[in-house]
Amino acid sequence: MTSSAIRSGGISGAQFAVLEETGHLAYVERPEEFAAAVTGFVAGPAVSTGHAL
């Protein structure tokens, strides 16, 4: 397990995604997969932080 996966486990509402065979520019190298991961996260259930918006 990577340190990123471990850290995401301690953040309420966090999701961990791996885009295989990408470097630091996943949004350039695999734009469709990146967009799907981000869209899925944003469209997911809202997590209450206890703070008013």
C-alpha positions as CSV (number, residue, x, y, z in Angstrom):
1,M,0.0,0.0,0.0
2,T,1.4,3.4,-0.9
3,S,1.7,6.3,1.5
4,S,-1.0,8.1,-0.6
5,A,-3.4,5.3,0.0
6,I,-2.7,5.3,3.7
7,R,-3.1,9.0,4.0
8,S,-6.4,9.0,2.1
9,G,-7.8,6.5,4.6
10,G,-7.5,9.1,7.3
11,I,-9.4,11.8,5.4
12,S,-13.2,11.8,5.7
13,G,-14.7,11.5,2.3
14,A,-11.4,10.9,0.5
15,Q,-11.2,8.5,-2.4
16,F,-8.0,7.0,-3.7
17,A,-7.7,6.3,-7.4
18,V,-4.7,4.8,-9.4
19,L,-4.3,5.6,-13.1
20,E,-1.9,3.0,-14.3
21,E,1.2,3.9,-16.3
22,T,0.9,7.6,-15.7
23,G,3.4,10.1,-14.2
24,H,2.7,13.5,-12.6
25,L,0.5,14.6,-15.5
26,A,-2.3,12.1,-15.5
27,Y,-4.8,14.7,-16.8
28,V,-2.6,15.0,-19.9
29,E,-1.5,11.4,-20.3
30,R,-5.0,9.8,-19.7
31,P,-7.5,12.7,-19.8
32,E,-10.6,10.4,-20.1
33,E,-9.7,8.3,-17.1
34,F,-8.7,11.3,-15.1
35,A,-12.0,13.1,-15.9
36,A,-14.0,10.0,-15.0
37,A,-12.3,9.8,-11.6
38,V,-12.7,13.5,-10.8
39,T,-16.3,13.5,-12.1
40,G,-17.2,10.5,-10.0
41,F,-15.7,12.0,-6.9
42,V,-17.4,15.4,-7.4
43,A,-20.8,13.8,-8.2
44,G,-20.6,11.4,-5.2
45,P,-22.4,11.8,-2.0
46,A,-21.7,15.0,-0.1
47,V,-19.7,14.6,3.1
48,S,-20.6,16.8,6.0
49,T,-17.6,18.7,7.4
50,G,-19.5,20.4,10.1
51,H,-18.7,23.8,8.6
52,A,-21.3,26.1,7.2
53,L,-20.7,27.2,3.6
